[in-house]
Amino acid sequence: MECQSDNKLSAFPFKPYPIQIDFMNSLCHSLNKGGISMLESPTGTGKTLSIICSSLQWLLDRKKPRGPETIADSAFQNQVCTDKSGSDDEPDWIKNFVVNKDNEKPEKKKKKNLGFKSKKRDKSRNWEICEDIFNQGEEEANIYKKGQNNFKAKIDAEKLDEEEFLVEEYETEEEDDGKLKRKAGGTSISSSSDEEEDGFDDDEEQESGLKIYFCSRTHSQLSQFVKELRKTLFARELKVVCLGSRKNLCINEEVLKLGSATRINEKCLELQKNKRIDVSKMKNLGAGGRVQTKASCRCPMLRKFKPQKQFRSEMSQQEPLDIEDLVHLGDKLGTCPYYGSRSMINAADLVVLPYQSLLSKSSRESLGLDLKNNIVIIDEAHNLADTLISMYDAKITISQVNPSPHFQLQVQVLIDKVGGPNVTGICLMSQLEQVHSHLEMYFQRFHNLLGPGNRRYIQTMMVLTRAFLQTLRNDNCASYVDPTSAKEVSRAKSSLDSMAINEFLFSLNIDNINLVKLLQYIKESNIIHKVSGYGEKTKSLQKGAALSGGGESDEERSTFSGFQALAGLLLSLTNNNGDGRIIISRAKLTCNGQLEGYLKYVMLTGEKIFHEIVNEAHAVILAGGTLQPTEETRERLFPWLPSDQLHFFSCDHIVPSENILPIAVSHGPSGQSFDFSFNSRSSSAMVEELGLLLCNLSIPVPEGIVVFFSSFDYEVQVYDAWKASGILARITKKKRVFREPRRNTHVEDVLKEYKETIDALSKKDPKDDPPTHSGAILLAVVGGKISEGINFSDGMGRCIVMVGLPYPSPSDIELMERVKHIEGLGDSTSCRNPKVLVNKESNNGDVQAGFDILRSCKRRGRDYYENLCMKAVNQSIGRAIRHKNDYAAILLVDTRFASDASKRICSHPTNKLPQWIKGRLVSSTDNYGQVHRLLHQFFKFHKTRGTSW
């Protein structure tokens, strides 16, 4: 069914531009055709509204033949208004939506249980079999936390009721069979259930009707999408739900105090799964001693069913709510907006969600997202490939924390066993040490009670953690690393290494371990929770005091996350050998006294991951302002699709040519040539010339100037040099100077003050005394928050200055591994043996080694490296020109922007500029005086035109 053009246009809140009509027609064509499409529309051209009006009209057109709208409304109201059996003490209000599924499909559940124990070992399904490890916290109780806060401080360790930590017995059947058999009986608490296995197969989930999933990179971009949606008729005609992270939606102040997203997630799962028990248990501790214990209460935002029901009801009656609106509604009703929004997914026509929730398979399964025959729209897709594969990285660390003396002693004993150095007096607890220490304690305590299967798997985990510790151990890890010493720096560099999965397994002599079976055991036995829980409670008793006020020490907060990190790394090691690389950063003490070291799996290929999404969805739309070059994205994510079958749309900008002035600036006011390459950018002459340029720009450019640097460190270096030389004082006489803060939480305050400074100029009466400043200058950083999602329309961005070419550092070993992998794409042996001629030993994080790798690349690897730079440039300069009547100058400050393309080995950087900028670029100027004249004429023209208007 074709998208009805009249309806599509009538939904627009104003008369659309011709390019918006073209964009919408192309999007409707893509939705009708299905498959993968890439749609490019420059920032500031109304791309979001075009997506909304075309895709949602298409959705409505498709829904009409399926019956009256009352059907959809009825399905929605059934979830919102039907009063389920339960009371105010209902332990899990999400259960209301799961019960129906279980009742309707009992046969399929049984089938899943049988299928989970398949005899066939298929590596392609390792993720499907094992990923649920990371979702167990949401599907079963966190047993190891039960009753933790109510233990009395003086109870003896021998009196601890330890039966709940005893893992159920497992036996391995025939070795070639690969099944795990659970014995009946025993007193331990069950760790695996039908409900847990219920989330394995998305295909067997209950269908909920055609829907569109719209995802973008940040929560602020999602909120902007919802605000645009409210301007259209679809806000009242469709059911919309906006999803966010716990950190953004949580309203429990005690949980929010934890700060980091990881700790908030863990605490939320702990609270929402610790079921409320009204009747206290009587625990017999032997010898006639009895004590009453009570399980810790659930999150107060999830206790009552009535406000939860009211939350869903109000959410259905109002216009689409963004993240802030959901938090406000949850605060008003005293109920959780995170789980409240999740409960509305099945009923929604449009689901608005962040990248992580849709692109990560484990997140999709946790949320119950069903992509089958539905529409997926991915906005801001310019870096989709790197974003996607980074979600499947895994890392376990050695980092300095503050352990108790008891555990510091345990770590010393542990390191002595593996032949490590003496670390007395040194804080050396890390994720790996904690995991291994807990496994040892647990094994020693329950050794005689464990069956042979459990003993074998626990010992296997101990072998693995010991092997990982050995490979991270540096013979001189307890010694101080002096950064000024060339010898020490060289030694530090050599501690970084990279290898393939098989090479890593063989080097540690653990290649004979069946990791798939081990991961299946970890999942089914709940061993992570058992071991962590026993260690936590034992520690609290050995310290002689229970946790007070719900507080947790650093080591206790990181114990469970350490086990999760271990499971994640093991899961990564089940990938194909060519899918990724293992990065080894051996432990060393740095100059600031921090112990650093890690094992990290870096995913290199996103083809199989993206194929899972494409294979399910009816259509996948990649949208963005700068998607070119498209060939790189195709080769990395969907190489099976021929180039001539990929639907690609691109349009020009809506602004007339006279509203934009892009100039390649090769020389400064004093005639100094601008060269901001790595070796030249820090010279005093280059920094001073850049300062003189800004001093001169302050004269012809009105209002706001935004200057983008390649990194925070370089911005600090330049700013300090200007301050010392007096150039900064000269600049501030004409314009106020603002700086982007490193912490994202402070960005809004800086932008607010910057905007107020600009706005004050436009409000000032011309008859009054002239203002002390002609505007403001904002010093920003490429890749920072300001460069990615902030719009500098009108006076906030009259001139954008890009300082140099922000190439990523060649010393980044993970980046160089991606470069080598991409260089080999398209070759028959590329995935296994990328043809990059470099010495293995040189690939250790050295800048020169990185340049050697880049020089050895013939095309794809080098193109990828340059594309990273130019995509960052395009994102930054695209912050200006946000509507048809907007105007701005764009200065590309570096001689490389103006150099002759025929003299460069690589493609010229200006060839990768957006067409709407490239077609109007002043590619060469004789001197700065010519640049100054062009700027003066440009802004004089617009000032005159603005007066005439």
VONUVO-801176 format. One record per residue (C-alpha): y, z, x. Coordinates in steps of 0.02 Angstrom, whole numbers, padded with zeros to 5 digits, always signed. Layout:
<rs>
YZX;...
</rs>
This chain:
<rs>
+00000+00000+00000;+00169-00051+00071;+00309+00074+00088;+00433+00041-00052;+00595-00009+00034;+00711+00039-00109;+00639+00214-00123;+00643+00233+00064;+00828+00190+00074;+00877+00291-00080;+00807+00446+00004;+00934+00428+00144;+01080+00550+00125;+01200+00411+00177;+01194+00224+00203;+01075+00193+00349;+01121+00088+00499;+01030-00079+00521;+00931-00010+00668;+00875+00137+00561;+00811+00015+00429;+00717-00080+00565;+00645+00083+00631;+00586+00137+00458;+00507-00031+00422;+00415-00024+00588;+00354+00153+00553;+00291+00104+00379;+00200-00044+00456;+00118+00073+00582;+00064+00194+00445;-00012+00055+00342;-00102-00019+00492;-00162+00145+00565;-00205+00176+00747;-00079+00211+00886;+00104+00158+00885;+00252+00195+00997;+00426+00195+00919;+00580+00212+01029;+00753+00247+00963;+00893+00312+01076;+00953+00490+01053;+01098+00498+00932;+01038+00354+00823;+00971+00460+00679;+00789+00447+00732;+00738+00608+00645;+00806+00555+00476;+00724+00385+00496;+00556+00467+00527;+00577+00583+00378;+00631+00452+00251;+00501+00321+00298;+00348+00429+00329;+00373+00545+00180;+00409+00401+00061;+00249+00321+00124;+00159+00485+00091;+00226+00494-00088;+00177+00313-00120;+00000+00348-00062;-00015+00504-00168;+00041+00425-00332;-00117+00324-00369;-00223+00478-00345;-00160+00554-00508;-00013+00647-00581;+00089+00754-00466;+00031+00904-00564;-00133+00892-00472;-00049+00930-00306;+00060+01060-00386;-00091+01141-00465;-00183+01150-00299;-00030+01228-00220;-00005+01356-00357;-00189+01403-00354;-00165+01465-00177;+00003+01544-00211;-00016+01628-00379;-00200+01658-00413;-00231+01844-00405;-00382+01868-00295;-00492+02019-00310;-00430+02152-00192;-00315+02298-00176;-00163+02348-00076;-00283+02398+00061;-00358+02224+00074;-00410+02216+00258;-00381+02031+00285;-00271+01931+00169;-00313+01768+00251;-00489+01803+00188;-00435+01744+00016;-00429+01566+00079;-00590+01574+00179;-00701+01646+00043;-00691+01488-00061;-00749+01383+00084;-00898+01494+00116;-00949+01492-00068;-00934+01304-00085;-01030+01253+00069;-01171+01375+00105;-01289+01235+00157;-01168+01167+00286;-01145+01338+00363;-01331+01352+00386;-01333+01181+00463;-01199+01232+00586;-01298+01382+00644;-01446+01271+00680;-01341+01138+00763;-01257+01264+00877;-01425+01294+00963;-01458+01112+01000;-01584+01078+01137;-01487+00932+01205;-01369+00973+01347;-01219+00860+01318;-01075+00887+01439;-00959+00793+01324;-00978+00935+01198;-00950+01077+01320;-00776+01106+01252;-00840+01103+01073;-00977+01228+01114;-00876+01345+01222;-00693+01340+01173;-00716+01470+01038;-00718+01601+01175;-00528+01597+01169;-00525+01615+00979;-00648+01758+00964;-00505+01880+00949;-00454+01795+00788;-00630+01780+00718;-00708+01949+00756;-00653+02126+00789;-00589+02175+00961;-00728+02302+00979;-00673+02365+01147;-00508+02427+01074;-00587+02523+00929;-00532+02704+00924;-00447+02689+01094;-00287+02778+01049;-00375+02927+00968;-00487+02988+01108;-00445+03163+01165;-00387+03175+01344;-00511+03307+01403;-00674+03234+01331;-00803+03217+01468;-00859+03040+01512;-01040+03087+01476;-00992+03132+01297;-00920+02961+01261;-01013+02870+01124;-01066+02724+01232;-01187+02640+01114;-01051+02529+01043;-01026+02453+01215;-01210+02413+01242;-01230+02226+01225;-01369+02161+01113;-01524+02100+01201;-01540+01917+01241;-01688+01824+01306;-01692+01651+01382;-01832+01545+01314;-01900+01394+01405;-01781+01348+01545;-01777+01167+01490;-01751+01221+01310;-01588+01307+01341;-01590+01418+01186;-01539+01598+01178;-01643+01712+01070;-01570+01870+00994;-01688+02015+00972;-01688+02110+00809;-01650+02294+00803;-01549+02396+00924;-01400+02507+00893;-01262+02401+00964;-01128+02323+00858;-01153+02139+00816;-01041+02025+00913;-01084+01858+00837;-01079+01809+00656;-01087+01665+00538;-00902+01674+00514;-00876+01653+00700;-00978+01495+00705;-00892+01431+00550;-00748+01357+00648;-00850+01240+00758;-00851+01080+00657;-00686+01022+00585;-00774+00884+00489;-00855+01012+00377;-00693+01096+00328;-00638+01084+00147;-00526+00933+00119;-00350+00972+00059;-00273+00801+00028;-00172+00680+00131;-00042+00762+00240;+00074+00727+00386;+00077+00833+00544;+00245+00823+00632;+00254+00906+00802;+00388+00923+00935;+00407+01013+01100;+00515+01164+01057;+00546+01278+00911;+00730+01231+00910;+00683+01047+00889;+00570+01094+00743;+00710+01193+00662;+00824+01042+00681;+00692+00934+00597;+00684+01053+00448;+00874+01054+00433;+00874+00863+00426;+00733+00867+00298;+00838+00976+00182;+00967+00837+00172;+00841+00725+00082;+00756+00723-00088;+00588+00758-00006;+00638+00940+00020;+00608+00967-00167;+00466+00844-00195;+00343+00894-00058;+00262+01055-00002;+00316+01092+00177;+00259+01227+00298;+00331+01262+00470;+00218+01345+00599;+00272+01438+00753;+00206+01552+00888;+00179+01737+00866;+00321+01771+00987;+00443+01676+00876;+00379+01738+00709;+00323+01917+00741;+00428+02051+00654;+00333+02203+00719;+00459+02283+00838;+00325+02379+00933;+00233+02218+00971;+00392+02120+01014;+00434+02251+01146;+00289+02186+01250;+00395+02034+01294;+00276+01899+01355;+00188+01781+01236;+00017+01824+01308;+00036+02010+01281;+00107+01984+01106;-00041+01874+01060;-00167+02000+01124;-00084+02147+01036;-00070+02051+00873;-00254+02007+00876;-00298+02186+00914;-00195+02255+00771;-00240+02128+00639;-00427+02148+00673;-00434+02338+00687;-00485+02370+00508;-00422+02524+00420;-00555+02655+00389;-00513+02785+00257;-00661+02897+00290;-00668+02970+00464;-00829+02949+00560;-00921+03098+00624;-00974+03071+00802;-01114+03179+00869;-01084+03207+01052;-01239+03313+01076;-01258+03496+01122;-01191+03544+00951;-01021+03471+00986;-00945+03361+00849;-00777+03274+00841;-00690+03168+00710;-00624+02998+00764;-00531+02868+00662;-00508+02684+00698;-00331+02634+00737;-00230+02563+00593;-00194+02379+00567;-00023+02302+00592;+00092+02376+00458;+00148+02200+00415;-00028+02157+00357;-00079+02311+00258;-00018+02269+00083;-00078+02122-00019;+00067+02120-00142;+00206+02071-00018;+00090+01942+00059;+00066+01862-00111;+00254+01872-00142;+00288+01790+00027;+00182+01639-00022;+00262+01631-00193;+00441+01633-00126;+00397+01511+00011;+00333+01387-00120;+00487+01404-00229;+00619+01381-00094;+00669+01228+00006;+00578+01203+00172;+00598+01355+00284;+00619+01345+00472;+00568+01478+00598;+00723+01585+00571;+00705+01574+00382;+00524+01629+00390;+00570+01778+00498;+00709+01825+00378;+00591+01813+00228;+00459+01916+00316;+00587+02049+00361;+00648+02057+00181;+00473+02077+00108;+00400+02179+00250;+00255+02060+00282;+00199+01948+00424;+00279+01773+00425;+00158+01710+00557;+00003+01733+00449;+00103+01698+00292;+00147+01523+00351;-00030+01492+00413;-00100+01530+00241;-00002+01384+00167;-00072+01247+00280;-00205+01181+00162;-00083+01166+00017;+00055+01080+00116;+00097+00895+00116;+00195+00909+00278;+00153+01027+00420;+00288+01052+00552;+00220+01130+00711;+00243+01142+00901;+00147+01036+01027;+00025+01172+01078;-00036+01203+00901;-00085+01021+00873;-00130+00952+01044;-00242+01096+01098;-00414+01084+01018;-00440+01272+01020;-00273+01297+00931;-00317+01167+00799;-00482+01253+00765;-00400+01424+00758;-00269+01365+00633;-00395+01263+00534;-00299+01100+00553;-00393+00952+00482;-00334+00787+00557;-00467+00683+00470;-00383+00528+00395;-00212+00613+00406;-00051+00563+00495;+00005+00634+00662;+00185+00607+00719;+00226+00668+00895;+00412+00673+00931;+00493+00685+01103;+00337+00600+01173;+00417+00542+01337;+00311+00665+01439;+00163+00676+01321;+00027+00640+01449;+00080+00778+01570;+00111+00899+01427;-00061+00866+01354;-00164+00886+01512;-00068+01043+01565;-00134+01131+01409;-00309+01116+01482;-00269+01190+01652;-00352+01356+01695;-00297+01486+01820;-00353+01655+01884;-00245+01750+02006;-00230+01879+02140;-00060+01955+02113;+00012+02123+02158;+00013+02257+02023;+00016+02447+02025;-00160+02515+02002;-00210+02697+01994;-00274+02776+02155;-00448+02782+02078;-00454+02596+02050;-00369+02558+02215;-00515+02649+02296;-00637+02548+02192;-00555+02387+02249;-00568+02443+02430;-00754+02475+02406;-00771+02305+02325;-00679+02213+02464;-00780+02306+02594;-00935+02233+02514;-00870+02056+02534;-00808+02089+02710;-00623+02098+02673;-00486+02190+02770;-00433+02369+02747;-00304+02381+02611;-00274+02568+02605;-00101+02599+02537;-00082+02420+02478;-00079+02376+02292;-00215+02244+02281;-00277+02249+02102;-00283+02076+02023;-00367+01985+01882;-00520+01947+01988;-00537+02121+02063;-00521+02201+01893;-00650+02087+01815;-00774+02116+01956;-00743+02303+01958;-00771+02316+01770;-00931+02214+01782;-00997+02327+01920;-00958+02486+01823;-01037+02418+01666;-01193+02357+01756;-01218+02521+01847;-01201+02623+01687;-01311+02518+01573;-01430+02442+01699;-01583+02534+01633;-01539+02495+01452;-01509+02310+01473;-01644+02182+01442;-01688+02054+01576;-01583+01919+01495;-01425+02025+01493;-01455+02086+01670;-01475+01909+01732;-01314+01844+01651;-01209+01995+01701;-01270+01981+01880;-01228+01795+01873;-01050+01837+01822;-01040+01961+01967;-01102+01827+02087;-00967+01708+02025;-00824+01834+02036;-00882+01886+02210;-00887+01704+02264;-00712+01673+02195;-00647+01827+02286;-00722+01766+02448;-00643+01595+02436;-00473+01672+02397;-00487+01801+02535;-00381+01765+02688;-00435+01851+02849;-00256+01908+02873;-00212+01934+02690;-00149+02110+02720;-00031+02055+02857;+00151+02016+02830;+00202+01833+02821;+00367+01807+02910;+00449+01652+02833;+00555+01625+02989;+00403+01608+03100;+00343+01429+03118;+00169+01491+03160;+00160+01601+03006;+00229+01463+02896;+00097+01345+02963;-00038+01474+02929;+00029+01500+02753;+00025+01314+02719;-00154+01299+02776;-00205+01427+02645;-00178+01294+02511;-00321+01175+02476;-00386+01055+02344;-00561+00994+02304;-00664+00914+02167;-00772+01020+02050;-00938+00979+02133;-00868+01005+02307;-00802+01174+02253;-00968+01228+02176;-01067+01172+02328;-00947+01258+02448;-00976+01425+02361;-01163+01395+02341;-01152+01416+02152;-01198+01239+02104;-01367+01297+02038;-01289+01406+01901;-01297+01337+01725;-01118+01367+01671;-01144+01297+01496;-01279+01427+01461;-01173+01563+01539;-01024+01518+01430;-01135+01515+01277;-01198+01688+01324;-01020+01752+01349;-00974+01690+01176;-01127+01748+01080;-01151+01916+01166;-00968+01968+01160;-00992+02031+01337;-00807+02014+01378;-00758+02139+01243;-00902+02256+01285;-00866+02264+01471;-00677+02273+01449;-00692+02406+01316;-00807+02516+01419;-00695+02501+01571;-00538+02540+01471;-00609+02697+01393;-00688+02756+01554;-00523+02736+01645;-00427+02835+01516;-00551+02978+01529;-00556+02976+01718;-00367+02988+01723;-00382+03147+01622;-00266+03088+01484;-00278+02969+01340;-00151+02832+01315;+00001+02910+01236;+00115+02829+01109;+00017+02668+01109;+00076+02630+01285;-00026+02531+01407;-00016+02517+01594;-00005+02350+01683;-00187+02355+01737;-00247+02393+01561;-00143+02254+01485;-00214+02128+01607;-00398+02176+01598;-00445+02074+01446;-00331+01930+01497;-00419+01930+01665;-00587+01905+01579;-00511+01767+01474;-00444+01685+01631;-00617+01693+01709;-00696+01615+01554;-00563+01480+01555;-00598+01437+01736;-00786+01432+01705;-00758+01319+01556;-00653+01202+01663;-00793+01190+01790;-00904+01110+01656;-00792+00955+01653;-00843+00794+01736;-00815+00793+01923;-00673+00667+01915;-00581+00744+01768;-00483+00868+01874;-00463+00960+02038;-00480+01140+02096;-00326+01208+02185;-00359+01354+02301;-00212+01459+02356;-00286+01593+02469;-00218+01768+02459;-00073+01815+02571;+00068+01941+02574;+00237+01857+02568;+00401+01915+02642;+00447+02011+02485;+00286+02110+02491;+00200+02019+02348;+00018+01974+02362;-00007+01796+02301;-00161+01690+02279;-00249+01596+02142;-00386+01478+02090;-00326+01343+01972;-00411+01199+01885;-00289+01055+01860;-00339+00930+01726;-00299+00752+01779;-00358+00643+01635;-00301+00656+01456;-00400+00509+01388;-00543+00607+01311;-00427+00743+01245;-00312+00619+01159;-00459+00518+01094;-00514+00669+00991;-00348+00664+00899;-00344+00475+00879;-00525+00470+00821;-00488+00593+00680;-00316+00539+00619;-00278+00384+00517;-00123+00349+00621;-00043+00427+00775;+00143+00391+00799;+00227+00427+00966;+00415+00436+00943;+00555+00469+01066;+00719+00415+01139;+00648+00353+01305;+00465+00302+01296;+00468+00161+01422;+00376+00117+01529;+00239+00116+01396;+00102+00049+01511;+00088+00214+01606;+00064+00311+01443;-00065+00185+01382;-00165+00192+01544;-00167+00381+01547;-00199+00421+01363;-00277+00271+01276;-00335+00142+01404;-00464+00076+01279;-00321-00002+01179;-00268-00173+01248;-00083-00189+01285;-00061-00331+01161;-00133-00224+01021;-00015-00078+01047;+00124-00080+00918;+00287-00043+01008;+00460-00040+00932;+00625-00015+01022;+00804-00033+00965;+00978-00031+01039;+01103+00110+01015;+01218+00118+00865;+01375+00141+00970;+01481-00012+01010;+01488-00067+01191;+01667-00006+01214;+01614+00174+01177;+01511+00197+01333;+01557+00178+01516;+01410+00198+01637;+01457+00180+01821;+01354+00188+01980;+01464+00290+02098;+01421+00256+02280;+01573+00328+02370;+01682+00482+02352;+01871+00501+02355;+01877+00511+02545;+01763+00361+02568;+01606+00462+02607;+01447+00374+02548;+01348+00478+02424;+01169+00507+02482;+01083+00651+02392;+00911+00618+02463;+00811+00770+02517;+00864+00761+02699;+01051+00729+02668;+01100+00822+02510;+01127+00990+02595;+01250+00927+02726;+01422+01006+02715;+01503+00834+02707;+01400+00784+02555;+01432+00947+02463;+01619+00939+02500;+01631+00758+02443;+01548+00802+02279;+01675+00941+02253;+01819+00822+02286;+01744+00702+02158;+01748+00836+02022;+01926+00883+02069;+01979+00703+02042;+01876+00679+01884;+01967+00824+01803;+02124+00718+01794;+02071+00565+01690;+01926+00645+01595;+01980+00751+01445;+01887+00899+01372;+01710+00928+01436;+01615+00868+01590;+01429+00907+01610;+01360+00896+01788;+01172+00889+01815;+01094+00947+01979;+00914+00920+02034;+00868+01106+02039;+00937+01280+02014;+00924+01315+02201;+01029+01163+02244;+01159+01207+02111;+01175+01382+02186;+01193+01309+02361;+01330+01190+02306;+01423+01319+02203;+01424+01446+02345;+01487+01313+02468;+01628+01262+02350;+01676+01444+02327;+01682+01474+02514;+01782+01316+02552;+01911+01339+02413;+01860+01182+02318;+01800+01286+02170;+01973+01364+02155;+02051+01190+02148;+01930+01137+02011;+01960+01293+01906;+02148+01262+01905;+02113+01110+01796;+01952+01153+01704;+01853+01311+01673;+01683+01310+01759;+01524+01367+01672;+01348+01376+01744;+01179+01359+01661;+01085+01524+01678;+00906+01527+01738;+00850+01630+01590;+00840+01529+01429;+00889+01681+01326;+01065+01676+01402;+01094+01489+01378;+01163+01506+01201;+01298+01628+01255;+01357+01510+01392;+01358+01361+01275;+01454+01457+01144;+01592+01502+01266;+01594+01324+01336;+01613+01252+01161;+01748+01376+01114;+01847+01322+01268;+01835+01139+01215;+01874+01174+01033;+02029+01274+01080;+02106+01116+01153;+02088+01016+00993;+02162+01157+00888;+02313+01183+00997;+02480+01124+00929;+02555+00986+01040;+02727+01066+01020;+02667+01224+01106;+02664+01248+01293;+02534+01140+01382;+02364+01225+01399;+02318+01306+01563;+02158+01203+01570;+02120+01024+01519;+01943+01069+01469;+01787+01136+01550;+01648+01088+01671;+01468+01142+01641;+01352+01144+01791;+01175+01113+01725;+01003+01076+01796;+00885+00931+01763;+00732+00997+01675;+00822+01152+01613;+00851+01194+01431;+01021+01108+01427;+00949+00942+01487;+00807+00940+01361;+00870+00986+01189;+01057+01018+01185;+01175+00891+01107;+01346+00868+01188;+01434+00768+01055;+01619+00724+01055;+01725+00834+01168;+01579+00937+01234;+01519+00787+01335;+01656+00662+01373;+01581+00633+01544;+01403+00658+01608;+01383+00666+01798;+01208+00643+01869;+01203+00704+02049;+01072+00606+02145;+00897+00558+02093;+00799+00715+02041;+00631+00670+02116;+00503+00812+02104;+00457+00895+02268;+00317+00805+02363;+00258+00976+02422;+00189+01010+02247;+00002+00993+02277;-00036+00979+02091;+00087+00836+02074;+00012+00746+02222;-00162+00763+02146;-00096+00679+01988;-00014+00543+02092;-00179+00507+02181;-00274+00505+02017;-00151+00388+01932;-00148+00273+02082;-00333+00241+02053;-00322+00208+01866;-00390+00039+01817;-00509+00027+01965;-00694+00039+01931;-00714+00187+02048;-00541+00262+02019;-00593+00416+01923;-00714+00466+02059;-00632+00407+02219;-00447+00366+02209;-00399+00247+02348;-00264+00348+02433;-00276+00346+02622;-00225+00520+02676;-00301+00649+02788;-00385+00783+02684;-00314+00920+02791;-00137+00857+02763;-00149+00885+02577;-00096+01067+02587;+00073+01078+02502;+00174+01010+02649;+00324+00898+02609;+00276+00774+02742;+00098+00767+02677;+00167+00726+02506;+00271+00583+02576;+00117+00518+02666;+00024+00512+02500;+00168+00420+02415;+00180+00293+02556;-00006+00258+02542;+00010+00219+02356;+00026+00035+02315;+00088+00037+02135;+00032+00156+01997;+00050+00319+02093;+00222+00276+02159;+00277+00211+01989;+00223+00374+01909;+00322+00474+02037;+00478+00369+02007;+00454+00375+01818;+00455+00565+01823;+00625+00555+01905;+00701+00424+01790;+00633+00503+01631;+00722+00662+01683;+00881+00562+01716;+00871+00475+01547;+00842+00640+01456;+00995+00717+01540;+01119+00574+01517;+01058+00553+01338;+01139+00720+01293;+01302+00625+01262;+01340+00495+01126;+01271+00580+00971;+01346+00472+00833;+01424+00302+00802;+01605+00352+00839;+01564+00457+00991;+01616+00398+01165;+01580+00454+01342;+01573+00402+01524;+01412+00418+01624;+01425+00429+01813;+01269+00403+01919;+01322+00478+02085;+01215+00412+02227;+01217+00255+02330;+01037+00221+02278;+01096+00186+02101;+01208+00048+02168;+01101-00023+02308;+01030-00199+02304;+00863-00200+02212;+00795-00340+02323;+00804-00226+02476;+00698-00088+02399;+00509-00076+02411;+00501+00016+02246;+00578-00041+02084;+00763-00008+02072;+00802+00154+01978;+00928+00069+01864;+00790-00044+01799;+00716+00109+01715;+00875+00159+01626;+00877+00140+01436;+00928-00035+01383;+01084+00027+01294;+01146+00099+01459;+01076-00031+01579;+01158-00175+01485;+01331-00097+01505;+01313-00023+01680;+01449-00054+01810;+01323-00070+01950;+01439-00077+02100;+01615-00025+02145;+01710-00053+02307;+01779+00124+02317;+01817+00279+02214;+01989+00212+02169;+01906+00078+02064;+01801+00210+01974;+01957+00313+01940;+02048+00163+01865;+01901+00121+01751;+01895+00301+01688;+02083+00307+01660;+02080+00144+01559;+01927+00198+01460;+01995+00365+01401;+02171+00296+01374;+02097+00164+01258;+02004+00293+01154;+02152+00410+01149;+02260+00269+01082;+02128+00217+00957;+02104+00396+00901;+02291+00413+00870;+02295+00252+00769;+02152+00318+00661;
</rs>
